Amino acid sequence: MKAPGDLVAAGETIAVMEAMKTEFPLVSPAAGTVAALYVAERQSVMPGAPMLALIRT
């Protein structure tokens, strides 16, 4: 998973989620800088819950 301050490109994998022993890459919708993380590795997340904040550039 990316960390606050990391630059990301549109379409870049920013995290990988695992469900039912299957991994799913999560890609950035736009280029920008990661402003904040709202989850930690191995933390369960609910559908629709925010995972990170991205400042678009």
PDB file of N, CA, C, O and CB in Angstrom:
ATOM      1  N   MET A   1       0.857  -1.179   0.000  1.00  0.00           N
ATOM      2  CA  MET A   1       0.000   0.000   0.000  1.00  0.00           C
ATOM      3  C   MET A   1       0.895   1.231   0.000  1.00  0.00           C
ATOM      4  O   MET A   1       1.987   1.224   0.566  1.00  0.00           O
ATOM      5  CB  MET A   1      -0.970   0.004   1.230  1.00  0.00           C
ATOM      6  N   LYS A   2       0.421   2.267  -0.632  1.00  0.00           N
ATOM      7  CA  LYS A   2       1.144   3.529  -0.679  1.00  0.00           C
ATOM      8  C   LYS A   2       1.106   4.196   0.692  1.00  0.00           C
ATOM      9  O   LYS A   2       0.311   3.821   1.554  1.00  0.00           O
ATOM     10  CB  LYS A   2       0.550   4.461  -1.755  1.00  0.00           C
ATOM     11  N   ALA A   3       1.968   5.183   0.881  1.00  0.00           N
ATOM     12  CA  ALA A   3       2.058   5.921   2.140  1.00  0.00           C
ATOM     13  C   ALA A   3       1.792   7.399   1.877  1.00  0.00           C
ATOM     14  O   ALA A   3       1.942   7.858   0.744  1.00  0.00           O
ATOM     15  CB  ALA A   3       3.450   5.722   2.806  1.00  0.00           C
ATOM     16  N   PRO A   4       1.398   8.159   2.912  1.00  0.00           N
ATOM     17  CA  PRO A   4       1.190   9.598   2.736  1.00  0.00           C
ATOM     18  C   PRO A   4       2.436  10.248   2.149  1.00  0.00           C
ATOM     19  O   PRO A   4       3.561   9.970   2.565  1.00  0.00           O
ATOM     20  CB  PRO A   4       0.825  10.261   4.078  1.00  0.00           C
ATOM     21  N   GLY A   5       2.207  11.118   1.174  1.00  0.00           N
ATOM     22  CA  GLY A   5       3.302  11.803   0.511  1.00  0.00           C
ATOM     23  C   GLY A   5       3.754  11.125  -0.777  1.00  0.00           C
ATOM     24  O   GLY A   5       4.464  11.734  -1.577  1.00  0.00           O
ATOM     25  N   ASP A   6       3.353   9.872  -0.988  1.00  0.00           N
ATOM     26  CA  ASP A   6       3.733   9.159  -2.208  1.00  0.00           C
ATOM     27  C   ASP A   6       3.014   9.743  -3.415  1.00  0.00           C
ATOM     28  O   ASP A   6       1.831  10.077  -3.347  1.00  0.00           O
ATOM     29  CB  ASP A   6       3.420   7.660  -2.079  1.00  0.00           C
ATOM     30  N   LEU A   7       3.743   9.862  -4.521  1.00  0.00           N
ATOM     31  CA  LEU A   7       3.144  10.277  -5.794  1.00  0.00           C
ATOM     32  C   LEU A   7       2.621   9.041  -6.499  1.00  0.00           C
ATOM     33  O   LEU A   7       3.266   7.993  -6.480  1.00  0.00           O
ATOM     34  CB  LEU A   7       4.174  11.040  -6.695  1.00  0.00           C
ATOM     35  N   VAL A   8       1.460   9.155  -7.120  1.00  0.00           N
ATOM     36  CA  VAL A   8       0.890   8.044  -7.871  1.00  0.00           C
ATOM     37  C   VAL A   8       0.461   8.523  -9.248  1.00  0.00           C
ATOM     38  O   VAL A   8       0.084   9.682  -9.426  1.00  0.00           O
ATOM     39  CB  VAL A   8      -0.303   7.423  -7.116  1.00  0.00           C
ATOM     40  N   ALA A   9       0.520   7.630 -10.211  1.00  0.00           N
ATOM     41  CA  ALA A   9       0.071   7.922 -11.568  1.00  0.00           C
ATOM     42  C   ALA A   9      -1.324   7.349 -11.758  1.00  0.00           C
ATOM     43  O   ALA A   9      -1.714   6.411 -11.063  1.00  0.00           O
ATOM     44  CB  ALA A   9       1.056   7.345 -12.624  1.00  0.00           C
ATOM     45  N   ALA A  10      -2.068   7.905 -12.687  1.00  0.00           N
ATOM     46  CA  ALA A  10      -3.390   7.362 -13.008  1.00  0.00           C
ATOM     47  C   ALA A  10      -3.227   5.922 -13.471  1.00  0.00           C
ATOM     48  O   ALA A  10      -2.384   5.638 -14.322  1.00  0.00           O
ATOM     49  CB  ALA A  10      -4.107   8.220 -14.103  1.00  0.00           C
ATOM     50  N   GLY A  11      -4.018   5.017 -12.925  1.00  0.00           N
ATOM     51  CA  GLY A  11      -3.958   3.607 -13.294  1.00  0.00           C
ATOM     52  C   GLY A  11      -2.924   2.793 -12.533  1.00  0.00           C
ATOM     53  O   GLY A  11      -2.841   1.580 -12.721  1.00  0.00           O
ATOM     54  N   GLU A  12      -2.134   3.435 -11.679  1.00  0.00           N
ATOM     55  CA  GLU A  12      -1.122   2.727 -10.879  1.00  0.00           C
ATOM     56  C   GLU A  12      -1.794   1.960  -9.740  1.00  0.00           C
ATOM     57  O   GLU A  12      -2.761   2.443  -9.149  1.00  0.00           O
ATOM     58  CB  GLU A  12      -0.072   3.726 -10.312  1.00  0.00           C
ATOM     59  N   THR A  13      -1.287   0.776  -9.435  1.00  0.00           N
ATOM     60  CA  THR A  13      -1.810   0.007  -8.306  1.00  0.00           C
ATOM     61  C   THR A  13      -1.394   0.709  -7.021  1.00  0.00           C
ATOM     62  O   THR A  13      -0.208   0.941  -6.787  1.00  0.00           O
ATOM     63  CB  THR A  13      -1.294  -1.474  -8.332  1.00  0.00           C
ATOM     64  N   ILE A  14      -2.384   1.049  -6.184  1.00  0.00           N
ATOM     65  CA  ILE A  14      -2.093   1.746  -4.937  1.00  0.00           C
ATOM     66  C   ILE A  14      -2.291   0.849  -3.716  1.00  0.00           C
ATOM     67  O   ILE A  14      -1.814   1.171  -2.628  1.00  0.00           O
ATOM     68  CB  ILE A  14      -2.969   2.977  -4.818  1.00  0.00           C
ATOM     69  N   ALA A  15      -2.983  -0.260  -3.889  1.00  0.00           N
ATOM     70  CA  ALA A  15      -3.186  -1.214  -2.804  1.00  0.00           C
ATOM     71  C   ALA A  15      -3.667  -2.530  -3.406  1.00  0.00           C
ATOM     72  O   ALA A  15      -4.114  -2.575  -4.552  1.00  0.00           O
ATOM     73  CB  ALA A  15      -4.209  -0.670  -1.750  1.00  0.00           C
ATOM     74  N   VAL A  16      -3.569  -3.581  -2.631  1.00  0.00           N
ATOM     75  CA  VAL A  16      -4.074  -4.886  -3.041  1.00  0.00           C
ATOM     76  C   VAL A  16      -4.974  -5.392  -1.925  1.00  0.00           C
ATOM     77  O   VAL A  16      -4.552  -5.483  -0.772  1.00  0.00           O
ATOM     78  CB  VAL A  16      -2.905  -5.898  -3.342  1.00  0.00           C
ATOM     79  N   MET A  17      -6.214  -5.721  -2.267  1.00  0.00           N
ATOM     80  CA  MET A  17      -7.146  -6.267  -1.283  1.00  0.00           C
ATOM     81  C   MET A  17      -7.247  -7.762  -1.495  1.00  0.00           C
ATOM     82  O   MET A  17      -7.093  -8.257  -2.612  1.00  0.00           O
ATOM     83  CB  MET A  17      -8.546  -5.596  -1.390  1.00  0.00           C
ATOM     84  N   GLU A  18      -7.506  -8.476  -0.414  1.00  0.00           N
ATOM     85  CA  GLU A  18      -7.669  -9.918  -0.501  1.00  0.00           C
ATOM     86  C   GLU A  18      -9.042 -10.281   0.047  1.00  0.00           C
ATOM     87  O   GLU A  18      -9.449  -9.815   1.111  1.00  0.00           O
ATOM     88  CB  GLU A  18      -6.540 -10.663   0.273  1.00  0.00           C
ATOM     89  N   ALA A  19      -9.742 -11.118  -0.698  1.00  0.00           N
ATOM     90  CA  ALA A  19     -11.043 -11.620  -0.267  1.00  0.00           C
ATOM     91  C   ALA A  19     -11.161 -13.055  -0.750  1.00  0.00           C
ATOM     92  O   ALA A  19     -10.941 -13.340  -1.927  1.00  0.00           O
ATOM     93  CB  ALA A  19     -12.219 -10.733  -0.815  1.00  0.00           C
ATOM     94  N   MET A  20     -11.506 -13.947   0.149  1.00  0.00           N
ATOM     95  CA  MET A  20     -11.692 -15.359  -0.205  1.00  0.00           C
ATOM     96  C   MET A  20     -10.441 -15.938  -0.888  1.00  0.00           C
ATOM     97  O   MET A  20     -10.544 -16.699  -1.850  1.00  0.00           O
ATOM     98  CB  MET A  20     -12.915 -15.516  -1.129  1.00  0.00           C
ATOM     99  N   LYS A  21      -9.268 -15.566  -0.374  1.00  0.00           N
ATOM    100  CA  LYS A  21      -7.970 -16.034  -0.875  1.00  0.00           C
ATOM    101  C   LYS A  21      -7.661 -15.573  -2.297  1.00  0.00           C
ATOM    102  O   LYS A  21      -6.812 -16.158  -2.970  1.00  0.00           O
ATOM    103  CB  LYS A  21      -7.921 -17.534  -0.823  1.00  0.00           C
ATOM    104  N   THR A  22      -8.348 -14.528  -2.754  1.00  0.00           N
ATOM    105  CA  THR A  22      -8.095 -13.956  -4.070  1.00  0.00           C
ATOM    106  C   THR A  22      -7.659 -12.509  -3.877  1.00  0.00           C
ATOM    107  O   THR A  22      -8.269 -11.773  -3.102  1.00  0.00           O
ATOM    108  CB  THR A  22      -9.361 -14.051  -4.989  1.00  0.00           C
ATOM    109  N   GLU A  23      -6.605 -12.099  -4.578  1.00  0.00           N
ATOM    110  CA  GLU A  23      -6.114 -10.731  -4.477  1.00  0.00           C
ATOM    111  C   GLU A  23      -6.686  -9.871  -5.601  1.00  0.00           C
ATOM    112  O   GLU A  23      -6.796 -10.311  -6.745  1.00  0.00           O
ATOM    113  CB  GLU A  23      -4.577 -10.706  -4.514  1.00  0.00           C
ATOM    114  N   PHE A  24      -7.047  -8.633  -5.250  1.00  0.00           N
ATOM    115  CA  PHE A  24      -7.609  -7.672  -6.179  1.00  0.00           C
ATOM    116  C   PHE A  24      -6.795  -6.383  -6.129  1.00  0.00           C
ATOM    117  O   PHE A  24      -6.751  -5.732  -5.085  1.00  0.00           O
ATOM    118  CB  PHE A  24      -9.093  -7.398  -5.856  1.00  0.00           C
ATOM    119  N   PRO A  25      -6.149  -5.996  -7.233  1.00  0.00           N
ATOM    120  CA  PRO A  25      -5.412  -4.730  -7.224  1.00  0.00           C
ATOM    121  C   PRO A  25      -6.383  -3.550  -7.276  1.00  0.00           C
ATOM    122  O   PRO A  25      -7.375  -3.586  -8.004  1.00  0.00           O
ATOM    123  CB  PRO A  25      -4.424  -4.666  -8.414  1.00  0.00           C
ATOM    124  N   LEU A  26      -6.096  -2.521  -6.510  1.00  0.00           N
ATOM    125  CA  LEU A  26      -6.879  -1.287  -6.532  1.00  0.00           C
ATOM    126  C   LEU A  26      -6.029  -0.241  -7.234  1.00  0.00           C
ATOM    127  O   LEU A  26      -4.895   0.015  -6.828  1.00  0.00           O
ATOM    128  CB  LEU A  26      -7.293  -0.821  -5.077  1.00  0.00           C
ATOM    129  N   VAL A  27      -6.564   0.359  -8.273  1.00  0.00           N
ATOM    130  CA  VAL A  27      -5.791   1.310  -9.061  1.00  0.00           C
ATOM    131  C   VAL A  27      -6.251   2.739  -8.803  1.00  0.00           C
ATOM    132  O   VAL A  27      -7.410   2.990  -8.473  1.00  0.00           O
ATOM    133  CB  VAL A  27      -5.901   0.984 -10.548  1.00  0.00           C
ATOM    134  N   SER A  28      -5.320   3.657  -8.961  1.00  0.00           N
ATOM    135  CA  SER A  28      -5.608   5.067  -8.745  1.00  0.00           C
ATOM    136  C   SER A  28      -6.464   5.600  -9.887  1.00  0.00           C
ATOM    137  O   SER A  28      -6.159   5.346 -11.053  1.00  0.00           O
ATOM    138  CB  SER A  28      -4.301   5.880  -8.619  1.00  0.00           C
ATOM    139  N   PRO A  29      -7.529   6.333  -9.575  1.00  0.00           N
ATOM    140  CA  PRO A  29      -8.379   6.883 -10.625  1.00  0.00           C
ATOM    141  C   PRO A  29      -7.748   8.086 -11.329  1.00  0.00           C
ATOM    142  O   PRO A  29      -8.183   8.469 -12.415  1.00  0.00           O
ATOM    143  CB  PRO A  29      -9.712   7.281 -10.041  1.00  0.00           C
ATOM    144  N   ALA A  30      -6.717   8.683 -10.709  1.00  0.00           N
ATOM    145  CA  ALA A  30      -6.079   9.870 -11.268  1.00  0.00           C
ATOM    146  C   ALA A  30      -4.665   9.990 -10.721  1.00  0.00           C
ATOM    147  O   ALA A  30      -4.311   9.329  -9.744  1.00  0.00           O
ATOM    148  CB  ALA A  30      -6.898  11.144 -10.947  1.00  0.00           C
ATOM    149  N   ALA A  31      -3.864  10.827 -11.348  1.00  0.00           N
ATOM    150  CA  ALA A  31      -2.524  11.116 -10.837  1.00  0.00           C
ATOM    151  C   ALA A  31      -2.655  12.051  -9.642  1.00  0.00           C
ATOM    152  O   ALA A  31      -3.558  12.887  -9.598  1.00  0.00           O
ATOM    153  CB  ALA A  31      -1.614  11.747 -11.945  1.00  0.00           C
ATOM    154  N   GLY A  32      -1.755  11.908  -8.676  1.00  0.00           N
ATOM    155  CA  GLY A  32      -1.802  12.789  -7.523  1.00  0.00           C
ATOM    156  C   GLY A  32      -0.845  12.368  -6.428  1.00  0.00           C
ATOM    157  O   GLY A  32       0.089  11.597  -6.650  1.00  0.00           O
ATOM    158  N   THR A  33      -1.101  12.896  -5.238  1.00  0.00           N
ATOM    159  CA  THR A  33      -0.296  12.615  -4.054  1.00  0.00           C
ATOM    160  C   THR A  33      -1.205  12.034  -2.983  1.00  0.00           C
ATOM    161  O   THR A  33      -2.301  12.541  -2.746  1.00  0.00           O
ATOM    162  CB  THR A  33       0.429  13.899  -3.540  1.00  0.00           C
ATOM    163  N   VAL A  34      -0.746  10.970  -2.336  1.00  0.00           N
ATOM    164  CA  VAL A  34      -1.510  10.379  -1.234  1.00  0.00           C
ATOM    165  C   VAL A  34      -1.455  11.347  -0.054  1.00  0.00           C
ATOM    166  O   VAL A  34      -0.373  11.659   0.443  1.00  0.00           O
ATOM    167  CB  VAL A  34      -0.946   8.959  -0.834  1.00  0.00           C
ATOM    168  N   ALA A  35      -2.605  11.819   0.392  1.00  0.00           N
ATOM    169  CA  ALA A  35      -2.678  12.783   1.487  1.00  0.00           C
ATOM    170  C   ALA A  35      -2.817  12.101   2.842  1.00  0.00           C
ATOM    171  O   ALA A  35      -2.237  12.564   3.823  1.00  0.00           O
ATOM    172  CB  ALA A  35      -3.840  13.731   1.270  1.00  0.00           C
ATOM    173  N   ALA A  36      -3.578  11.004   2.916  1.00  0.00           N
ATOM    174  CA  ALA A  36      -3.815  10.329   4.191  1.00  0.00           C
ATOM    175  C   ALA A  36      -4.233   8.892   3.943  1.00  0.00           C
ATOM    176  O   ALA A  36      -4.816   8.573   2.907  1.00  0.00           O
ATOM    177  CB  ALA A  36      -4.889  11.066   5.016  1.00  0.00           C
ATOM    178  N   LEU A  37      -3.930   8.026   4.907  1.00  0.00           N
ATOM    179  CA  LEU A  37      -4.393   6.637   4.893  1.00  0.00           C
ATOM    180  C   LEU A  37      -5.401   6.464   6.011  1.00  0.00           C
ATOM    181  O   LEU A  37      -5.200   6.957   7.120  1.00  0.00           O
ATOM    182  CB  LEU A  37      -3.205   5.632   5.049  1.00  0.00           C
ATOM    183  N   TYR A  38      -6.480   5.769   5.720  1.00  0.00           N
ATOM    184  CA  TYR A  38      -7.526   5.543   6.721  1.00  0.00           C
ATOM    185  C   TYR A  38      -7.579   4.096   7.196  1.00  0.00           C
ATOM    186  O   TYR A  38      -8.379   3.763   8.071  1.00  0.00           O
ATOM    187  CB  TYR A  38      -8.874   5.939   6.159  1.00  0.00           C
ATOM    188  N   VAL A  39      -6.738   3.230   6.630  1.00  0.00           N
ATOM    189  CA  VAL A  39      -6.694   1.821   7.025  1.00  0.00           C
ATOM    190  C   VAL A  39      -5.239   1.391   7.178  1.00  0.00           C
ATOM    191  O   VAL A  39      -4.323   2.043   6.678  1.00  0.00           O
ATOM    192  CB  VAL A  39      -7.428   0.923   5.983  1.00  0.00           C
ATOM    193  N   ALA A  40      -5.052   0.288   7.875  1.00  0.00           N
ATOM    194  CA  ALA A  40      -3.725  -0.299   8.054  1.00  0.00           C
ATOM    195  C   ALA A  40      -3.693  -1.655   7.351  1.00  0.00           C
ATOM    196  O   ALA A  40      -4.739  -2.242   7.072  1.00  0.00           O
ATOM    197  CB  ALA A  40      -3.369  -0.447   9.573  1.00  0.00           C
ATOM    198  N   GLU A  41      -2.492  -2.144   7.070  1.00  0.00           N
ATOM    199  CA  GLU A  41      -2.377  -3.465   6.460  1.00  0.00           C
ATOM    200  C   GLU A  41      -3.088  -4.501   7.308  1.00  0.00           C
ATOM    201  O   GLU A  41      -3.051  -4.453   8.538  1.00  0.00           O
ATOM    202  CB  GLU A  41      -0.907  -3.852   6.271  1.00  0.00           C
ATOM    203  N   ARG A  42      -3.737  -5.440   6.631  1.00  0.00           N
ATOM    204  CA  ARG A  42      -4.452  -6.557   7.239  1.00  0.00           C
ATOM    205  C   ARG A  42      -5.707  -6.148   8.013  1.00  0.00           C
ATOM    206  O   ARG A  42      -6.321  -6.985   8.675  1.00  0.00           O
ATOM    207  CB  ARG A  42      -3.530  -7.291   8.154  1.00  0.00           C
ATOM    208  N   GLN A  43      -6.092  -4.890   7.940  1.00  0.00           N
ATOM    209  CA  GLN A  43      -7.309  -4.422   8.589  1.00  0.00           C
ATOM    210  C   GLN A  43      -8.505  -4.760   7.702  1.00  0.00           C
ATOM    211  O   GLN A  43      -8.442  -4.583   6.485  1.00  0.00           O
ATOM    212  CB  GLN A  43      -7.240  -2.891   8.873  1.00  0.00           C
ATOM    213  N   SER A  44      -9.578  -5.237   8.292  1.00  0.00           N
ATOM    214  CA  SER A  44     -10.808  -5.487   7.544  1.00  0.00           C
ATOM    215  C   SER A  44     -11.449  -4.156   7.186  1.00  0.00           C
ATOM    216  O   SER A  44     -11.402  -3.205   7.966  1.00  0.00           O
ATOM    217  CB  SER A  44     -11.793  -6.372   8.360  1.00  0.00           C
ATOM    218  N   VAL A  45     -12.048  -4.094   6.001  1.00  0.00           N
ATOM    219  CA  VAL A  45     -12.747  -2.876   5.583  1.00  0.00           C
ATOM    220  C   VAL A  45     -14.154  -3.241   5.132  1.00  0.00           C
ATOM    221  O   VAL A  45     -14.401  -4.336   4.626  1.00  0.00           O
ATOM    222  CB  VAL A  45     -11.974  -2.145   4.442  1.00  0.00           C
ATOM    223  N   MET A  46     -15.048  -2.318   5.324  1.00  0.00           N
ATOM    224  CA  MET A  46     -16.438  -2.504   4.917  1.00  0.00           C
ATOM    225  C   MET A  46     -16.616  -1.933   3.515  1.00  0.00           C
ATOM    226  O   MET A  46     -15.894  -1.011   3.136  1.00  0.00           O
ATOM    227  CB  MET A  46     -17.419  -1.825   5.926  1.00  0.00           C
ATOM    228  N   PRO A  47     -17.556  -2.456   2.742  1.00  0.00           N
ATOM    229  CA  PRO A  47     -17.814  -1.908   1.412  1.00  0.00           C
ATOM    230  C   PRO A  47     -18.131  -0.410   1.483  1.00  0.00           C
ATOM    231  O   PRO A  47     -18.934   0.027   2.306  1.00  0.00           O
ATOM    232  CB  PRO A  47     -18.973  -2.663   0.743  1.00  0.00           C
ATOM    233  N   GLY A  48     -17.498   0.353   0.622  1.00  0.00           N
ATOM    234  CA  GLY A  48     -17.732   1.791   0.566  1.00  0.00           C
ATOM    235  C   GLY A  48     -16.902   2.609   1.536  1.00  0.00           C
ATOM    236  O   GLY A  48     -16.940   3.838   1.487  1.00  0.00           O
ATOM    237  N   ALA A  49     -16.149   1.956   2.419  1.00  0.00           N
ATOM    238  CA  ALA A  49     -15.335   2.682   3.393  1.00  0.00           C
ATOM    239  C   ALA A  49     -14.130   3.316   2.695  1.00  0.00           C
ATOM    240  O   ALA A  49     -13.511   2.674   1.846  1.00  0.00           O
ATOM    241  CB  ALA A  49     -14.869   1.737   4.532  1.00  0.00           C
ATOM    242  N   PRO A  50     -13.786   4.561   3.035  1.00  0.00           N
ATOM    243  CA  PRO A  50     -12.616   5.190   2.421  1.00  0.00           C
ATOM    244  C   PRO A  50     -11.334   4.509   2.896  1.00  0.00           C
ATOM    245  O   PRO A  50     -11.219   4.125   4.060  1.00  0.00           O
ATOM    246  CB  PRO A  50     -12.575   6.696   2.750  1.00  0.00           C
ATOM    247  N   MET A  51     -10.377   4.363   1.987  1.00  0.00           N
ATOM    248  CA  MET A  51      -9.092   3.744   2.328  1.00  0.00           C
ATOM    249  C   MET A  51      -7.973   4.765   2.374  1.00  0.00           C
ATOM    250  O   MET A  51      -7.069   4.665   3.203  1.00  0.00           O
ATOM    251  CB  MET A  51      -8.748   2.652   1.327  1.00  0.00           C
ATOM    252  N   LEU A  52      -8.031   5.759   1.477  1.00  0.00           N
ATOM    253  CA  LEU A  52      -7.007   6.799   1.466  1.00  0.00           C
ATOM    254  C   LEU A  52      -7.551   8.043   0.812  1.00  0.00           C
ATOM    255  O   LEU A  52      -8.569   8.013   0.120  1.00  0.00           O
ATOM    256  CB  LEU A  52      -5.742   6.323   0.741  1.00  0.00           C
ATOM    257  N   ALA A  53      -6.848   9.151   1.047  1.00  0.00           N
ATOM    258  CA  ALA A  53      -7.201  10.433   0.422  1.00  0.00           C
ATOM    259  C   ALA A  53      -6.150  10.731  -0.622  1.00  0.00           C
ATOM    260  O   ALA A  53      -4.954  10.578  -0.374  1.00  0.00           O
ATOM    261  CB  ALA A  53      -7.298  11.597   1.478  1.00  0.00           C
ATOM    262  N   LEU A  54      -6.600  11.160  -1.798  1.00  0.00           N
ATOM    263  CA  LEU A  54      -5.706  11.473  -2.902  1.00  0.00           C
ATOM    264  C   LEU A  54      -5.924  12.914  -3.329  1.00  0.00           C
ATOM    265  O   LEU A  54      -7.050  13.324  -3.609  1.00  0.00           O
ATOM    266  CB  LEU A  54      -5.930  10.510  -4.088  1.00  0.00           C
ATOM    267  N   ILE A  55      -4.839  13.680  -3.378  1.00  0.00           N
ATOM    268  CA  ILE A  55      -4.897  15.047  -3.897  1.00  0.00           C
ATOM    269  C   ILE A  55      -4.502  14.967  -5.356  1.00  0.00           C
ATOM    270  O   ILE A  55      -3.360  14.638  -5.676  1.00  0.00           O
ATOM    271  CB  ILE A  55      -3.957  16.035  -3.093  1.00  0.00           C
ATOM    272  N   ARG A  56      -5.436  15.265  -6.242  1.00  0.00           N
ATOM    273  CA  ARG A  56      -5.167  15.185  -7.686  1.00  0.00           C
ATOM    274  C   ARG A  56      -4.243  16.295  -8.142  1.00  0.00           C
ATOM    275  O   ARG A  56      -4.284  17.417  -7.637  1.00  0.00           O
ATOM    276  CB  ARG A  56      -6.469  15.246  -8.477  1.00  0.00           C
ATOM    277  N   THR A  57      -3.400  15.948  -9.121  1.00  0.00           N
ATOM    278  CA  THR A  57      -2.493  16.967  -9.678  1.00  0.00           C
ATOM    279  C   THR A  57      -2.767  17.156 -11.150  1.00  0.00           C
ATOM    280  O   THR A  57      -2.111  17.969 -11.801  1.00  0.00           O
ATOM    281  CB  THR A  57      -1.016  16.576  -9.460  1.00  0.00           C
TER     282      THR A  57
END
